């Protein structure tokens, strides 16, 4: 069995999360600079036997696409070209950044640690993935 990898796409950084082999639990993986994501994925995906990639789908409150979808669309095309055997899925990511920040507050992280935007991106990817797992 392979794993599911989640991507919280950002113009500067991409948060990543991954499941266990049983596809039951989401774990924060890391945050990678957007410019380096394909190098990272090319090394990671074969080693970890990723079967599905879930990319966050940013939407406005009225269910229309967010402005950031303009940057995500070309990324998805390149992702599909580089990894044609992997299933790509999209999953609503509304409120994940706010939920990630609240998670950091709830876990008792100090103010300096909460300013770590890379950690917010990784937690957001984990929330996207955990929510996606509920749909399986």
Backbone as a printed PyTorch tensor [residue, N CA C, xyz], in Angstrom:
tensor([[[  0.8330,  -1.1890,   0.0000],
         [  0.0000,   0.0000,   0.0000],
         [  0.8710,   1.2420,   0.0000]],

        [[  0.4250,   2.2500,  -0.7090],
         [  1.1510,   3.5010,  -0.7640],
         [  0.5480,   4.5270,   0.1710]],

        [[  1.1780,   5.6780,   0.1800],
         [  0.7610,   6.7660,   1.0630],
         [  0.0480,   7.8560,   0.2830]],

        [[ -0.5730,   8.7500,   1.0320],
         [ -1.1920,   9.9380,   0.4610],
         [ -0.3660,  11.1280,   0.9380]],

        [[ -0.0160,  11.9880,   0.0110],
         [  0.7570,  13.1880,   0.3050],
         [ -0.1410,  14.4020,   0.0980]],

        [[ -0.1350,  15.3290,   1.0460],
         [ -0.9270,  16.5550,   0.9030],
         [ -0.0040,  17.7440,   0.7100]],

        [[ -0.4800,  18.6730,  -0.1140],
         [  0.2800,  19.8730,  -0.4320],
         [ -0.5600,  21.1050,  -0.1180]],

        [[ -0.0010,  21.9860,   0.7030],
         [ -0.5850,  23.3040,   0.9430],
         [  0.2960,  24.2760,   0.1620]],

        [[ -0.1570,  24.6200,  -1.0530],
         [  0.6550,  25.4090,  -1.9790],
         [  0.6670,  26.8800,  -1.5970]],

        [[  1.8700,  27.4500,  -1.6450],
         [  2.0370,  28.8820,  -1.4440],
         [  3.0690,  29.4010,  -2.4250]],

        [[  3.0350,  30.6860,  -2.6970],
         [  3.9690,  31.2600,  -3.6540],
         [  5.4180,  31.1550,  -3.1850]],

        [[  5.6440,  31.2120,  -1.8730],
         [  7.0000,  31.1400,  -1.3220],
         [  7.3400,  29.7660,  -0.7590]],

        [[  6.3690,  29.1730,  -0.0610],
         [  6.5920,  27.8990,   0.6280],
         [  5.4380,  26.9530,   0.3710]],

        [[  5.7640,  25.6590,   0.4560],
         [  4.7470,  24.6180,   0.3120],
         [  4.8140,  23.7210,   1.5400]],

        [[  3.6870,  23.6390,   2.2430],
         [  3.5890,  22.7460,   3.3850],
         [  3.2290,  21.3480,   2.9020]],

        [[  3.8470,  20.3480,   3.5110],
         [  3.6090,  18.9570,   3.1230],
         [  3.2050,  18.1300,   4.3290]],

        [[  2.3010,  17.1960,   4.0820],
         [  1.8890,  16.2310,   5.0940],
         [  1.7340,  14.8860,   4.3980]],

        [[  1.8180,  13.8100,   5.1640],
         [  1.7440,  12.4730,   4.5860],
         [  1.0100,  11.5370,   5.5400]],

        [[  0.4230,  10.4900,   4.9610],
         [ -0.2500,   9.4920,   5.8010],
         [  0.7150,   8.3750,   6.1690]],

        [[  0.2540,   7.5520,   7.0820],
         [  0.9320,   6.2910,   7.3540],
         [  0.5900,   5.3280,   6.2080]],

        [[  1.1910,   4.1530,   6.2080],
         [  0.9500,   3.1850,   5.1280],
         [ -0.5000,   2.7200,   5.0560]],

        [[ -1.2050,   2.7450,   6.1640],
         [ -2.5980,   2.3050,   6.1940],
         [ -3.5640,   3.4220,   5.7700]],

        [[ -3.0300,   4.6000,   5.5260],
         [ -3.8240,   5.7740,   5.1220],
         [ -4.8710,   6.1360,   6.1710]],

        [[ -4.4690,   6.0960,   7.4300],
         [ -5.4010,   6.3900,   8.5100],
         [ -5.0740,   7.6860,   9.2490]],

        [[ -3.7880,   8.0260,   9.3320],
         [ -3.3670,   9.1640,  10.1320],
         [ -2.5210,  10.1060,   9.2870]],

        [[ -2.7520,  11.4010,   9.4270],
         [ -1.9630,  12.4140,   8.7270],
         [ -0.8710,  12.9410,   9.6500]],

        [[  0.3180,  13.0710,   9.1070],
         [  1.4600,  13.5850,   9.8460],
         [  2.0550,  14.7620,   9.0870]],

        [[  2.4450,  15.8050,   9.8050],
         [  3.1700,  16.8950,   9.1680],
         [  4.5150,  16.3510,   8.6890]],

        [[  4.8900,  16.7080,   7.4950],
         [  6.1470,  16.2200,   6.9270],
         [  7.2200,  17.3020,   6.9800]],

        [[  7.0170,  18.3870,   6.2540],
         [  7.9940,  19.4660,   6.2110],
         [  7.4090,  20.6350,   5.4370]],

        [[  8.1940,  21.6730,   5.3010],
         [  7.8700,  22.7940,   4.4310],
         [  9.0520,  22.9910,   3.4970]],

        [[  8.7550,  23.1790,   2.2180],
         [  9.7930,  23.2920,   1.1990],
         [  9.5900,  24.6040,   0.4480]],

        [[ 10.6840,  25.2540,   0.0760],
         [ 10.5830,  26.4500,  -0.7580],
         [  9.9120,  26.0540,  -2.0720]],

        [[  8.9970,  26.8700,  -2.5400],
         [  8.2440,  26.5570,  -3.7580],
         [  9.1700,  26.2690,  -4.9350]],

        [[ 10.2440,  27.0120,  -5.0430],
         [ 11.1870,  26.8190,  -6.1510],
         [ 11.8760,  25.4560,  -6.1070]],

        [[ 11.8770,  24.8100,  -4.9480],
         [ 12.5790,  23.5310,  -4.7730],
         [ 11.6380,  22.3280,  -4.6770]],

        [[ 10.3460,  22.5410,  -4.8590],
         [  9.3800,  21.4720,  -4.5960],
         [  9.5390,  20.2610,  -5.5050]],

        [[  9.7950,  20.4640,  -6.7820],
         [  9.8800,  19.3110,  -7.6770],
         [ 11.1410,  18.4810,  -7.4230]],

        [[ 12.2020,  19.1170,  -7.0350],
         [ 13.4110,  18.3760,  -6.6520],
         [ 13.1140,  17.5210,  -5.4120]],

        [[ 12.4330,  18.1190,  -4.4450],
         [ 12.0720,  17.3940,  -3.2240],
         [ 11.1570,  16.2110,  -3.5430]],

        [[ 10.0950,  16.4710,  -4.3080],
         [  9.1250,  15.4120,  -4.6200],
         [  9.7440,  14.2920,  -5.4530]],

        [[ 10.6440,  14.6180,  -6.3570],
         [ 11.3090,  13.6130,  -7.1830],
         [ 12.1070,  12.6410,  -6.3210]],

        [[ 12.6670,  13.1220,  -5.2400],
         [ 13.4000,  12.2540,  -4.3150],
         [ 12.4660,  11.5230,  -3.3530]],

        [[ 11.4370,  12.2090,  -2.8900],
         [ 10.5760,  11.6590,  -1.8390],
         [  9.5680,  10.6220,  -2.3460]],

        [[  8.8920,  10.9120,  -3.4220],
         [  7.7640,  10.0840,  -3.8840],
         [  8.1430,   8.6310,  -4.1650]],

        [[  9.2320,   8.3500,  -4.8800],
         [  9.5620,   6.9350,  -5.1250],
         [  9.9360,   6.1720,  -3.8470]],

        [[ 10.6300,   6.8300,  -2.9420],
         [ 11.0610,   6.1840,  -1.6960],
         [  9.8820,   5.8120,  -0.8080]],

        [[  8.8830,   6.6910,  -0.7780],
         [  7.7570,   6.5060,   0.1450],
         [  6.5210,   5.9070,  -0.5060]],

        [[  6.6120,   5.5800,  -1.7740],
         [  5.5110,   4.9340,  -2.5000],
         [  4.2040,   5.7240,  -2.3730]],

        [[  4.2480,   6.9590,  -2.7710],
         [  3.0650,   7.8210,  -2.7400],
         [  2.1300,   7.4140,  -3.8760]],

        [[  0.8610,   7.1800,  -3.5570],
         [ -0.1570,   6.7950,  -4.5470],
         [ -1.0530,   7.9510,  -4.9580]],

        [[ -1.3170,   8.8400,  -3.9950],
         [ -2.2320,   9.9610,  -4.2260],
         [ -1.5910,  11.2320,  -3.7040]],

        [[ -1.7610,  12.3100,  -4.4580],
         [ -1.3510,  13.6280,  -3.9810],
         [ -2.6150,  14.4810,  -3.8850]],

        [[ -2.8310,  15.0550,  -2.7190],
         [ -3.9700,  15.9260,  -2.4790],
         [ -3.4390,  17.3580,  -2.4060]],

        [[ -3.9590,  18.2120,  -3.2630],
         [ -3.5390,  19.6100,  -3.2890],
         [ -4.7000,  20.4560,  -2.7760]],

        [[ -4.3860,  21.3300,  -1.8440],
         [ -5.4120,  22.2110,  -1.2870],
         [ -6.0990,  23.0300,  -2.3590]],

        [[ -7.4000,  23.1810,  -2.2130],
         [ -8.2230,  23.9490,  -3.1530],
         [ -8.7220,  25.1990,  -2.4310]],

        [[ -8.0770,  26.3370,  -2.6920],
         [ -8.5010,  27.5660,  -2.0040],
         [ -9.7740,  28.1360,  -2.6240]],

        [[-10.7480,  28.3800,  -1.7870],
         [-12.0210,  28.9280,  -2.2570],
         [-12.3990,  30.1360,  -1.4140]],

        [[-13.1720,  31.0150,  -2.0410],
         [-13.7540,  32.1500,  -1.3280],
         [-14.9880,  31.6370,  -0.5700]],

        [[-15.5420,  32.4740,   0.2700],
         [-16.7200,  32.0780,   1.0360],
         [-17.9240,  31.7890,   0.1340]],

        [[-17.9690,  32.4120,  -1.0560],
         [-19.0840,  32.1700,  -1.9710],
         [-18.8280,  30.9720,  -2.8910]],

        [[-17.8140,  30.1940,  -2.5610],
         [-17.4540,  28.9620,  -3.2830],
         [-16.7380,  29.1970,  -4.6110]],

        [[-16.3870,  30.4390,  -4.9200],
         [-15.6160,  30.7110,  -6.1340],
         [-14.1310,  30.5090,  -5.8320]],

        [[-13.3410,  30.3420,  -6.8830],
         [-11.9040,  30.1190,  -6.7190],
         [-11.2230,  31.3490,  -6.1250]],

        [[-10.2520,  31.1070,  -5.2850],
         [ -9.4430,  32.1640,  -4.6950],
         [ -8.4600,  32.7020,  -5.7340]],

        [[ -7.8970,  33.8840,  -5.4750],
         [ -6.9150,  34.4560,  -6.3990],
         [ -5.6840,  33.5700,  -6.5320]],

        [[ -5.3290,  32.8380,  -5.5030],
         [ -4.1290,  32.0000,  -5.5390],
         [ -4.2640,  30.8040,  -6.4790]],

        [[ -5.4740,  30.5300,  -6.9350],
         [ -5.6750,  29.4230,  -7.8800],
         [ -4.9200,  29.6820,  -9.1910]],

        [[ -4.6720,  30.9360,  -9.5020],
         [ -3.9040,  31.3060, -10.6990],
         [ -2.4980,  30.7150, -10.6370]],

        [[ -1.9210,  30.6330,  -9.4440],
         [ -0.5720,  30.0800,  -9.2700],
         [ -0.6070,  28.5590,  -9.1510]],

        [[ -1.6870,  28.0390,  -8.6220],
         [ -1.7880,  26.6030,  -8.3890],
         [ -2.0380,  25.8450,  -9.6940]],

        [[ -2.8130,  26.4020, -10.5990],
         [ -3.1480,  25.7190, -11.8580],
         [ -1.9040,  25.2890, -12.6480]],

        [[ -0.9250,  26.1650, -12.8930],
         [  0.2770,  25.7170, -13.6220],
         [  1.0830,  24.6860, -12.8290]],

        [[  1.0630,  24.8250, -11.5000],
         [  1.7430,  23.8460, -10.6460],
         [  1.1240,  22.4630, -10.8260]],

        [[ -0.2050,  22.4050, -10.8940],
         [ -0.9060,  21.1280, -11.0710],
         [ -0.5720,  20.4840, -12.4160]],

        [[ -0.4580,  21.2930, -13.4520],
         [ -0.1020,  20.7790, -14.7810],
         [  1.2880,  20.1390, -14.7310]],

        [[  2.2220,  20.8500, -14.1460],
         [  3.5970,  20.3340, -14.0510],
         [  3.6490,  19.0850, -13.1630]],

        [[  2.8860,  19.0830, -12.0870],
         [  2.8280,  17.9390, -11.1770],
         [  2.3240,  16.7020, -11.9160]],

        [[  1.2780,  16.8690, -12.7120],
         [  0.7140,  15.7600, -13.4940],
         [  1.7080,  15.2650, -14.5450]],

        [[  2.4640,  16.1670, -15.1350],
         [  3.4700,  15.7760, -16.1340],
         [  4.6170,  14.9950, -15.4970]],

        [[  5.0770,  15.4640, -14.3340],
         [  6.2270,  14.8320, -13.6570],
         [  5.8670,  13.4850, -13.0380]],

        [[  4.6210,  13.3440, -12.5770],
         [  4.1990,  12.1370, -11.8720],
         [  2.9020,  11.6010, -12.4800]],

        [[  2.9580,  11.1290, -13.7150],
         [  1.7250,  10.7350, -14.4170],
         [  1.0120,   9.5200, -13.8200]],

        [[  1.7070,   8.7060, -13.0450],
         [  1.0750,   7.5060, -12.4820],
         [  0.4180,   7.7620, -11.1260]],

        [[  0.5730,   8.9520, -10.6070],
         [  0.0130,   9.2740,  -9.2940],
         [ -1.3030,  10.0140,  -9.4710]],

        [[ -2.3060,   9.5960,  -8.7140],
         [ -3.6190,  10.2340,  -8.7490],
         [ -3.5360,  11.5890,  -8.0540]],

        [[ -4.0420,  12.6250,  -8.7160],
         [ -4.1030,  13.9650,  -8.1260],
         [ -5.5350,  14.2610,  -7.7080]],

        [[ -5.6780,  14.7670,  -6.5000],
         [ -6.9890,  15.1450,  -5.9700],
         [ -6.8950,  16.5690,  -5.4360]],

        [[ -8.0220,  17.2340,  -5.3900],
         [ -8.1030,  18.5650,  -4.7810],
         [ -9.0070,  18.4530,  -3.5550]],

        [[ -8.7140,  19.2830,  -2.5420],
         [ -9.5460,  19.2780,  -1.3450],
         [ -9.6260,  20.6920,  -0.7850]],

        [[-10.8290,  21.0810,  -0.4360],
         [-11.1090,  22.4180,   0.1000],
         [-10.1640,  22.7340,   1.2610]],

        [[ -9.5190,  23.8870,   1.1670],
         [ -8.5880,  24.2700,   2.2230],
         [ -9.0120,  25.5260,   2.9720]],

        [[-10.2700,  25.9060,   2.8360],
         [-10.7320,  27.1000,   3.5520],
         [-10.5010,  26.9590,   5.0470]],

        [[-10.0230,  28.0100,   5.6360],
         [ -9.8030,  28.1380,   7.0840],
         [ -8.6350,  27.3120,   7.6150]],

        [[ -7.9010,  26.5970,   6.7700],
         [ -6.8340,  25.7540,   7.3190],
         [ -5.7270,  26.5690,   7.9740]],

        [[ -5.3900,  27.7370,   7.4340],
         [ -4.3470,  28.5620,   8.0570],
         [ -4.7940,  29.0460,   9.4330]],

        [[ -6.0620,  29.4350,   9.5480],
         [ -6.5850,  29.8670,  10.8470],
         [ -6.6240,  28.6920,  11.8230]],

        [[ -7.0160,  27.5250,  11.3210],
         [ -7.0550,  26.3340,  12.1680],
         [ -5.6410,  25.9490,  12.6010]],

        [[ -4.6760,  26.1020,  11.7040],
         [ -3.2840,  25.7850,  12.0330],
         [ -2.7780,  26.7100,  13.1290]],

        [[ -3.0760,  27.9940,  13.0040],
         [ -2.6450,  28.9470,  14.0210],
         [ -3.3010,  28.6360,  15.3630]],

        [[ -4.5840,  28.2840,  15.3360],
         [ -5.2810,  27.9290,  16.5750],
         [ -4.6710,  26.6710,  17.1880]],

        [[ -4.2810,  25.7250,  16.3550],
         [ -3.6190,  24.5110,  16.8350],
         [ -2.3210,  24.8630,  17.5510]],

        [[ -1.5910,  25.8210,  16.9770],
         [ -0.3400,  26.2540,  17.6000],
         [ -0.6070,  26.9020,  18.9570]],

        [[ -1.6620,  27.7130,  19.0210],
         [ -2.0350,  28.3350,  20.2980],
         [ -2.4130,  27.2700,  21.3210]],

        [[ -3.2710,  26.3510,  20.8930],
         [ -3.7640,  25.3060,  21.7840],
         [ -2.6490,  24.3960,  22.2930]],

        [[ -1.6120,  24.2330,  21.4970],
         [ -0.5180,  23.3440,  21.9150],
         [  0.4940,  24.0620,  22.7970]],

        [[  0.2690,  25.3540,  23.0310],
         [  1.1230,  26.0860,  23.9650],
         [  2.4200,  26.6220,  23.3760]],

        [[  2.4990,  26.7150,  22.0510],
         [  3.7180,  27.2610,  21.4530],
         [  3.8800,  28.7270,  21.8290]],

        [[  5.1100,  29.1160,  22.0590],
         [  5.4070,  30.4970,  22.4160],
         [  5.2110,  31.4080,  21.2060]],

        [[  5.0660,  32.6970,  21.4520],
         [  4.7770,  33.6770,  20.4030],
         [  5.8010,  33.6040,  19.2700]],

        [[  7.0710,  33.4770,  19.6000],
         [  8.1230,  33.4120,  18.5850],
         [  7.9220,  32.1870,  17.6860]],

        [[  7.5580,  31.0630,  18.2760],
         [  7.3260,  29.8360,  17.5030],
         [  6.0910,  29.9660,  16.6180]],

        [[  5.0740,  30.6880,  17.0840],
         [  3.8480,  30.8600,  16.3090],
         [  4.0560,  31.7490,  15.0880]],

        [[  5.1240,  32.5300,  15.0740],
         [  5.4330,  33.3860,  13.9220],
         [  6.1190,  32.6090,  12.8090]],

        [[  6.4320,  31.3500,  13.0580],
         [  7.0940,  30.4980,  12.0740],
         [  6.0830,  30.1100,  10.9950]],

        [[  6.1060,  30.8280,   9.8660],
         [  5.1320,  30.5910,   8.8040],
         [  5.3030,  29.2200,   8.1650]],

        [[  6.5150,  28.6990,   8.1670],
         [  6.7400,  27.3580,   7.6200],
         [  5.9800,  26.3220,   8.4390]],

        [[  5.9600,  26.4860,   9.7510],
         [  5.2300,  25.5600,  10.6150],
         [  3.7230,  25.6720,  10.3600]],

        [[  3.2340,  26.8780,  10.1440],
         [  1.8100,  27.0780,   9.8280],
         [  1.4710,  26.3300,   8.5390]],

        [[  2.3440,  26.4190,   7.5190],
         [  2.0970,  25.7400,   6.2430],
         [  2.0790,  24.2190,   6.4080]],

        [[  2.9810,  23.7010,   7.2120],
         [  3.0280,  22.2520,   7.4490],
         [  1.7820,  21.7800,   8.1970]],

        [[  1.3810,  22.5250,   9.2000],
         [  0.1730,  22.1680,   9.9520],
         [ -1.0550,  22.2750,   9.0480]],

        [[ -1.0960,  23.2940,   8.1920],
         [ -2.2160,  23.4480,   7.2520],
         [ -2.3170,  22.2390,   6.3270]],

        [[ -1.1810,  21.7680,   5.8190],
         [ -1.1750,  20.5770,   4.9630],
         [ -1.6960,  19.3700,   5.7310]],

        [[ -1.3360,  19.2770,   6.9920],
         [ -1.7920,  18.1610,   7.8210],
         [ -3.3010,  18.2150,   8.0120]],

        [[ -3.8360,  19.4110,   8.2200],
         [ -5.2830,  19.5770,   8.3800],
         [ -6.0080,  19.2260,   7.0780]],

        [[ -5.4700,  19.6670,   5.9460],
         [ -6.0560,  19.3280,   4.6460],
         [ -6.1040,  17.8110,   4.4860]],

        [[ -5.0060,  17.1610,   4.8080],
         [ -4.9230,  15.7080,   4.6330],
         [ -5.8510,  14.9700,   5.5920]],

        [[ -5.8750,  15.3820,   6.8430],
         [ -6.7490,  14.7160,   7.8120],
         [ -8.2130,  14.8660,   7.4010]],

        [[ -8.5640,  16.0360,   6.9040],
         [ -9.9410,  16.2640,   6.4390],
         [-10.2320,  15.4140,   5.1950]],

        [[ -9.2670,  15.3200,   4.2950],
         [ -9.4310,  14.4970,   3.0900],
         [ -9.6410,  13.0240,   3.4670]],

        [[ -8.9280,  12.5450,   4.4670],
         [ -9.0480,  11.1410,   4.8830],
         [-10.4640,  10.8160,   5.3320]],

        [[-11.1870,  11.7900,   5.8320],
         [-12.5820,  11.5770,   6.2640],
         [-13.4910,  11.2570,   5.0720]],

        [[-13.0670,  11.6370,   3.8650],
         [-13.8970,  11.4150,   2.6810],
         [-13.6940,  10.0270,   2.0630]],

        [[-12.6840,   9.3100,   2.5250],
         [-12.3920,   7.9930,   1.9310],
         [-13.3050,   6.9090,   2.4970]]])
